[in-house]
Amino acid sequence: MLFSRLRGLRARRLLLFSLLFLAAWEAGSGQIHYSVSEEAKHGTFVGRIAQDLGLELTELVPRLFRVASKDRGDLLEVNLQNGILFVNSRIDREELCGRSAECSIHLEVIVDRPLQVFHVEVKVKDINDNPPVFKGAEQRIFIPENRQLDSRFPLEGAVDADIGANSLLTYTLSPTDYFSLKVETTDELSKSLSLELRKSLDREETPELQLLLTATDGGKPELEGTVRLHVTVLDVNDNAPLFDQAIYRAQLVESTVNGTLVTTLNATDADEGVNGEVVFSFGNDVSLDIQEKFNVDSLSGEIRVIGDLDYEKTKSYEIQIKAVDKGTPSMSNHCKVLVKVLDINDNAPELAITSLSLPIREDAPLNTVIALIKVSDIDSGVNGQVTCSLTPHVPFKLVSTFKNYYSLVLDSTLDRETTAGYKVVVTARDGGSPSLWATASVSVEVADVNDNAPVFAQPEYTVFVKENNPPGAHIFTVSAMDADAQENALVSYSLVERRVGERLLSSYVSVHAESGKVFALQPLDHEELELLQFQVSARDAGVPALGSNVTLQVFVLDENDNVPTLLGPHAGSAVSELVSRTMGAGHVVTKVRAVDADSGYNAWLSYELQPPTGGARNPFRVGLYTGEISTTRSLDEVDVPRQRLLVLVKDHGEPMLTATATVLVSLVESSPIQKASLPVLTGAVGSKASLVDVNVYLIIAICAVSSLLVLTLLLYTALRCSATPTDGACAPGKPMLVCSSAVGSWSYSQQRRQKVCSGEGPPKTDLMAFSPGLAPGLNIAERSDHAEVNSDLSGNVSPNLRGLNPRSRTTGNQGMLRAGVTVSPGKSTPTGYSIPNGQP
C-alpha cells in the first residue's frame, strides 16, 4: 500500500517537471545554456538551438550541422527540420553525475563552410525520484541495562541519491517511552543519528524493544524510507569505550606513500579487566574503497595508508570507526575520521585535435581555420591551468575561442613551391611546479595552385641546321620547367603562328606538344631561306593556364647542292673562236664565265683546262680564277689547225661539283684575213676609241651622281640619329668593297647589307651593279673584254658575293643596269634567294 502511494506521487511529479524547461543565453560567455529535468520523456523540448545560435534552418543540412558530446552522445538530439534540441533517451541525473551538486551535459555543435564550433551546456535538473534508503532493513542495537540516562546509541542514517532539497532528510521515531531520537548536523558531515536513553532499562521487565525509524526527504511529493530498530537490553558490562574526540581530521597529499600514518585513535573504557580492553575496527557502513586504501590497527588505533590516493577521483574520505570492548556482552562507541586529499601536479594536460581542414590551399586567406584544439587538465587550481603554444617559425597561430578551446589559423601567406608541408607541434603546459606538458603534432599539407608559369632556361636559342634535311627531321628540343605540382606543372608546347613570306610558319616546322621536340616538316633551302626565326609557347594545364614564350633562331647552313652554271654563249653549246697563227704568247682568246648559287667556298669557282688527247702539246691555258683562255706561246705551223678545248669549272664544296665548257679554236693564216678585214678593222678601231671615250664620261657622270646620293644619305642619317637615337640603326657600317674594270664597276657590303636609318622599317640590303652600254656590233675580242666583269664576280671576289643568283648578274651588251634588291627576313627576293636581315 505504501509503495503504490509512492509510485503515484512519483508519477505526478514526473508529469509536472516534464512540462517545465528553461533556456538561458549568457552573452558574456558566448555559451548557450539550457536546462532539462531528469527522467524527461523522449522528444521533450529542450530549446531552439538553431535559432539561438543564429543559424538558418535551411543551412543546417548543407553545412553538416552535427552535435558531439564527451558524455553519452545519445541523450540529446537535434531535429534538423526545425532546429529544436530534444530529449532522445532517458536521462538519469544520479547515473550521469552521481552526488555532484552541478550536473550538466556539454555539447559541441559543429558546422562547416565555414567551420564554426559552438558550445552548449544543458543543465540536468534533479527531481525527487529517489526515496531515502537505509543500508539494511533492520538495525540491531545492544544496550546494557545499566546504561545511564541520556546515553546515546548511534544509528546508521539513510542515503538519498537526489541532491538539494530532494536529499534533505528528516527522521522520525515511532513513539516510545525509553528513547528519543537525536539528530546532529555539522558543516562537513552528514547528519549523525543516535538514540538517547530517556528512561532506565530493566532487562527483566523489557528485554527487547521494536522501534521504526522513518526518513523523509524534502522533495515534493515527499518520499520516505524506513528501517526497523531491534533493541536488545543487555546485562553486565555497563560501560562503553569513549573516544577522546568525536571527529578526527587529517590532510594527505595524493602522492602519499603506503604505510604513512594518518592519525592515531584514542578510546578508553571505564570498566576494568576484559570489559575495559578496547578493540578498534571500521564501522559497518564503511565502503570497500575505504577499506582498500586505509587500515586501522585494532589494538593501537593507528590508521595508515595502504592504497593509492587520487585527488581527481576522490577529494575526501569519511571513515566511521568503531571501538568495542571485550566485555560480555561487548560495548562499543563510534567516531569519525575525515581525511582530506590535497592535489599535486601529477596529471599532464591532454590535447584533442578535431575538425581538420586539410590540405590547405597555398592561396588561402589569412585567419583560415585549419583545426580545432581542445586541452584539458584534471588537476585543480593552478595545476589545472593550461596554456598552449606552437612550434616557432611556422605560418600559423593559435586563437582562443573558448575556455580550453583553441583554433589553429593561418597567420601568414603560404608558398607551396618554398615549403610543401608543415609539421606543427602544439604544446600544452600547465601552471604546476614543476609544470607538466603534452604535445600533439598536426601535419599541414599545402595544396598547390597554379601561380607559376613555365620558365625556359634562356629566352632565346640559336639552332644550326644543314639544308636539304629530310622531312620530319628533329632539329631541336625546347624544355620549360614549372615550379607547380601535378596538372599545374604539366607543360604543353605549341608554335606561335605567323607568316613567313607567303607561307605559314606551321608549313616549315612543328612542335611536339608533350616532348617539346621541334621538327622540320620539309627540306630547308639555304638559297631560299637562310634564317627562320619563330617563337614556341609553353603553357601549363592549370586553371587558369599560365604560359611563356621562347625565341628560336634557326640558321640554315649551306650545302654544296648547286653545280656551277655557265653564262653567255658557253651555257648552251660549244663556242667557236678564230685565232691568227701570228699571235704571240699571252694573247687572250676568250673568257669562260660561270656562277654558283651556293655560298662561301661552295660558290668559289676555279677553272682548269683538260689536257688534249694523245699527249699533244697544248698552246693554250686558262686562268685559274679568271676563266680567261690565252696562248702560252707563239703559234707555229705544226699546231693543229682546229683544236677542241675542254674547260672544267669546279667549285670548292664537299663533294666538289663541276661543269664543262667547250671552246673550238680555229687557227687561221693572218695575211688574207688582215688584208680582207683591214678597212673593217680600221673602222672598228675608230668606233672602239670613240666608244671608250663615251664610256669614260658615262662612268664619271655615274660616279658623281652616286657620290652625291651617298653624301645626301649620310647627311640625312646623321640628322636622324642626332634627333632620335636608336639602338644600332645608325651604327657605322663596315667599309664597302668596290671593284672596277675596263667596262664598269660594282659595289657590295662586306656584310651583304647596308643599314639605312629611315625610321620606317627594318634595315635594308642593297646590291647595285653598273655596266656601260655597248654597241651591238662588237667583235669577239671586244665581247671577251666586256665579259671580264662577270668573270671577276664569279672568280676573284666570289667569297664576297656568295649566294648571288645568276639572274641578278649583268652581262655584256645590256646597256647600263641598276639592280636594287630590298630583302626582309625569311622573304624570297626577286632573284630567287633570301637573305636574313642582319645576318653576315
Secondary structure as GFF3:
##gff-version 3
##sequence-region A 1 840
A	DSSP	alpha_helix	2	17	.	.	.	ID=ss1
A	DSSP	beta_strand	22	26	.	.	.	ID=ss2
A	DSSP	beta_strand	31	37	.	.	.	ID=ss3
A	DSSP	beta_strand	45	47	.	.	.	ID=ss4
A	DSSP	alpha_helix	49	52	.	.	.	ID=ss5
A	DSSP	three_ten_helix	57	59	.	.	.	ID=ss6
A	DSSP	beta_strand	66	69	.	.	.	ID=ss7
A	DSSP	beta_strand	76	79	.	.	.	ID=ss8
A	DSSP	beta_strand	84	87	.	.	.	ID=ss9
A	DSSP	alpha_helix	93	97	.	.	.	ID=ss10
A	DSSP	beta_strand	104	111	.	.	.	ID=ss11
A	DSSP	beta_strand	116	125	.	.	.	ID=ss12
A	DSSP	beta_strand	138	144	.	.	.	ID=ss13
A	DSSP	beta_strand	152	155	.	.	.	ID=ss14
A	DSSP	three_ten_helix	164	167	.	.	.	ID=ss15
A	DSSP	beta_strand	170	173	.	.	.	ID=ss16
A	DSSP	beta_strand	179	184	.	.	.	ID=ss17
A	DSSP	beta_strand	192	197	.	.	.	ID=ss18
A	DSSP	beta_strand	208	216	.	.	.	ID=ss19
A	DSSP	beta_strand	224	234	.	.	.	ID=ss20
A	DSSP	beta_strand	242	243	.	.	.	ID=ss21
A	DSSP	beta_strand	247	253	.	.	.	ID=ss22
A	DSSP	beta_strand	261	264	.	.	.	ID=ss23
A	DSSP	beta_strand	267	268	.	.	.	ID=ss24
A	DSSP	three_ten_helix	273	276	.	.	.	ID=ss25
A	DSSP	beta_strand	278	282	.	.	.	ID=ss26
A	DSSP	alpha_helix	288	293	.	.	.	ID=ss27
A	DSSP	beta_strand	294	296	.	.	.	ID=ss28
A	DSSP	beta_strand	302	305	.	.	.	ID=ss29
A	DSSP	beta_strand	316	325	.	.	.	ID=ss30
A	DSSP	beta_strand	332	342	.	.	.	ID=ss31
A	DSSP	beta_strand	350	354	.	.	.	ID=ss32
A	DSSP	beta_strand	360	361	.	.	.	ID=ss33
A	DSSP	beta_strand	369	376	.	.	.	ID=ss34
A	DSSP	three_ten_helix	381	384	.	.	.	ID=ss35
A	DSSP	beta_strand	386	390	.	.	.	ID=ss36
A	DSSP	beta_strand	396	402	.	.	.	ID=ss37
A	DSSP	beta_strand	405	410	.	.	.	ID=ss38
A	DSSP	beta_strand	421	430	.	.	.	ID=ss39
A	DSSP	beta_strand	437	447	.	.	.	ID=ss40
A	DSSP	beta_strand	455	456	.	.	.	ID=ss41
A	DSSP	beta_strand	460	466	.	.	.	ID=ss42
A	DSSP	beta_strand	473	477	.	.	.	ID=ss43
A	DSSP	beta_strand	480	481	.	.	.	ID=ss44
A	DSSP	three_ten_helix	486	489	.	.	.	ID=ss45
A	DSSP	beta_strand	491	495	.	.	.	ID=ss46
A	DSSP	beta_strand	499	500	.	.	.	ID=ss47
A	DSSP	beta_strand	503	504	.	.	.	ID=ss48
A	DSSP	three_ten_helix	505	507	.	.	.	ID=ss49
A	DSSP	beta_strand	509	511	.	.	.	ID=ss50
A	DSSP	beta_strand	517	520	.	.	.	ID=ss51
A	DSSP	beta_strand	531	540	.	.	.	ID=ss52
A	DSSP	beta_strand	547	557	.	.	.	ID=ss53
A	DSSP	beta_strand	565	566	.	.	.	ID=ss54
A	DSSP	three_ten_helix	568	570	.	.	.	ID=ss55
A	DSSP	beta_strand	575	580	.	.	.	ID=ss56
A	DSSP	beta_strand	588	591	.	.	.	ID=ss57
A	DSSP	beta_strand	594	595	.	.	.	ID=ss58
A	DSSP	three_ten_helix	600	603	.	.	.	ID=ss59
A	DSSP	beta_strand	606	609	.	.	.	ID=ss60
A	DSSP	three_ten_helix	613	615	.	.	.	ID=ss61
A	DSSP	beta_strand	620	622	.	.	.	ID=ss62
A	DSSP	beta_strand	628	631	.	.	.	ID=ss63
A	DSSP	beta_strand	642	650	.	.	.	ID=ss64
A	DSSP	beta_strand	658	668	.	.	.	ID=ss65
A	DSSP	alpha_helix	670	676	.	.	.	ID=ss66
A	DSSP	alpha_helix	678	723	.	.	.	ID=ss67
A	DSSP	beta_strand	736	741	.	.	.	ID=ss68
A	DSSP	beta_strand	744	749	.	.	.	ID=ss69
A	DSSP	beta_strand	768	769	.	.	.	ID=ss70
A	DSSP	alpha_helix	780	786	.	.	.	ID=ss71
A	DSSP	alpha_helix	788	794	.	.	.	ID=ss72
A	DSSP	three_ten_helix	798	801	.	.	.	ID=ss73
A	DSSP	three_ten_helix	806	808	.	.	.	ID=ss74
###
